[in-house]
C-alpha cells in the first residue's frame, strides 16, 4: 500500500493510499515510504493547510466504515474552515443522535482531512479527539483555523 509521511505542527503524520484514493491518516512516521503522485499532492495540501494558505482539501477520499459512519464523515466535510458545530447539530444533519455521531468522529480514519476537530460538545467544550495528543491537538487545529477557544482547565 502506498504511504508517505510528513512533519507537521501536530506531530509526524502518515498518509495511506489505496486504489487511487486516500484511506487513512495516522500519527507517526511510517516505515517503508512508498510515495505516489496523490500522496505527494496530499502532503503539499497539508503543508499549505498548516501554513494557513489552504482552507479545504481537494483530494479523493475513500475511508472504510459503515454507511452511518460515512454519512457522518460526509457531513463533517461540509463544516467550513474556521467554524465549529456541535455533535448534536452534526447528528441532526444526518438523522442520527449525538452519541453515535461522536462515535463516528472517533472512528474517522482521515482526521484533519475530514475535519472532525471542528465538532464540539453542545456547550462549546472540546471533548475527545482521536488524533495523537487528544484534545490538545484538537485545540491546536482549531486555533490554526482562527477559532477562538477559551482556555479549558480540563484539557
C-alpha positions in Angstrom: 0.0 0.0 0.0 1.5 3.4 -0.9 2.2 5.6 2.0 4.0 8.8 2.7 4.9 10.6 5.9 5.3 14.3 6.7 6.3 16.5 9.6 3.5 18.8 10.9 2.9 21.2 13.8 0.8 18.4 15.4 3.4 15.7 15.0 4.5 13.4 12.3 1.7 12.2 10.0 1.5 9.3 7.6 -0.9 9.1 4.7 -2.1 5.9 3.1 -3.5 5.4 -0.4 -5.5 2.5 -1.9 -6.9 2.3 -5.4 -6.2 6.0 -6.2 -7.8 7.4 -3.0 -6.7 8.4 0.5 -7.9 5.8 3.0 -6.1 6.8 6.2 -4.0 9.4 8.0 -2.2 8.2 11.1 0.1 9.9 13.6 3.7 8.7 13.5 6.3 8.1 10.8 5.5 5.2 8.5 8.1 2.6 7.6 8.9 1.7 4.0 7.8 5.0 2.4 6.2 4.4 -1.0 5.2 7.8 -2.4 2.7 8.3 -5.3 1.6 11.5 -7.1 -1.6 11.5 -5.0 0.3 11.2 -1.7 2.7 13.9 -2.7 -0.2 16.2 -3.6 -1.9 15.4 -0.2 1.3 16.3 1.6 1.6 19.5 -0.3 -2.0 20.4 0.6 -1.5 19.5 4.2 1.6 21.7 4.4 -0.4 24.6 2.9 -3.1 24.0 5.4 -0.6 24.1 8.3 0.9 27.3 6.7 -2.5 28.9 6.8 -2.8 29.2 3.0 -5.3 26.3 2.4 -8.8 26.1 3.8 -10.1 23.0 2.2 -8.7 19.8 0.6 -9.2 18.8 -3.0 -8.3 15.1 -2.8 -10.1 11.8 -3.4 -11.0 10.1 -0.1 -12.2 6.5 0.3 -12.5 5.9 4.1 -13.6 2.5 5.1 -16.5 2.4 7.5 -20.2 1.7 8.0 -22.9 3.5 6.0 -23.7 5.5 9.1 -20.0 6.5 9.6 -19.6 7.5 6.0 -22.7 9.7 6.3 -21.3 11.4 9.4 -17.9 11.9 7.7 -19.6 13.4 4.6 -21.5 15.8 6.9 -18.3 16.7 8.8 -16.7 17.5 5.4 -19.2 20.3 4.9 -18.3 22.2 8.1 -16.3 25.2 6.8 -12.8 26.0 7.8 -12.7 28.2 10.9 -16.1 27.2 12.2 -17.5 24.6 14.5 -20.7 22.8 15.1 -21.9 20.6 18.0 -22.2 16.8 17.9 -26.0 17.4 18.2 -26.0 19.6 15.1 -24.0 17.0 13.3 -26.4 14.3 14.3 -29.4 16.4 13.2 -27.8 16.8 9.7 -27.6 13.0 9.3 -30.7 11.8 11.2 -28.5 10.3 13.9 -28.0 11.0 17.6 -25.2 12.9 19.2 -23.5 9.9 20.8 -23.5 7.9 17.6 -22.1 11.0 15.7 -19.4 11.2 18.3 -18.6 7.6 17.8 -18.2 8.1 14.1 -15.9 11.1 14.7 -13.7 8.9 16.9 -13.6 6.3 14.1 -12.6 8.8 11.4 -9.7 7.3 9.5 -8.8 10.7 7.9 -8.6 13.2 10.7 -7.6 16.7 9.7 -8.7 15.9 6.1 -12.2 15.1 7.3 -12.2 17.8 9.9 -13.7 16.1 13.0 -11.8 18.6 15.1 -14.5 21.1 14.2 -17.1 19.2 16.2 -17.6 20.3 19.8 -19.9 19.5 22.7 -23.2 21.3 22.9 -21.8 23.7 25.5 -18.9 24.5 23.2 -16.3 22.5 25.1 -13.7 20.4 23.4 -14.4 16.8 24.1 -12.3 14.0 22.7 -10.1 13.7 19.7 -8.8 10.5 18.2 -5.5 12.0 17.0 -2.3 11.9 19.0 -2.4 14.5 21.7 -6.1 14.2 22.1 -8.0 17.4 23.0 -4.8 19.5 22.9 -4.3 18.6 19.2 -7.9 19.4 18.5 -7.4 22.8 20.2 -4.2 23.4 18.2 -6.0 22.7 14.9 -8.9 25.0 15.8 -6.6 27.8 16.8 -4.7 27.3 13.5 -8.0 27.9 11.8 -8.6 31.1 13.8 -11.3 29.6 16.1 -11.3 31.3 19.5 -11.3 28.5 22.0 -11.3 29.7 25.6 -8.7 28.1 27.9 -10.1 24.9 29.4 -8.9 23.8 32.7 -9.9 20.2 32.0 -7.6 19.7 29.0 
